[in-house]
């Protein structure tokens, strides 16, 4: 095996090892940050006025799903005016903390 191939394998292995690792987040900090989330996501049966659809319950949702969704709203890859505005006000640490807390709750 040549040095270039060995270096390529080493870099690929390091990338794959770190790709699935993410920060755990601080659940206590996340609990303090979700007060605005509860206004919509914490009301059973709540439907959004525009666009009109049921607001999903996020308590107990998968942590990485929440992280991904909030980053997508923040970047504009997911479109919803309220969620985009909320996500843009969050730091990456805030997002990790919120996801850690919400994912720890029972559905």
Buried (B, 14 or more C-beta within 10 A) or exposed (E): EEEEEEEEEEEEEEEEEEEEEEEEBBBEBBBEBBEEBEEBBBEEEEEEEEEEEEBEBBBEBEBEEBBBBBBBBBEEEBEBEBBBEBBEEBEEBBBBBBBBBBBBBEE
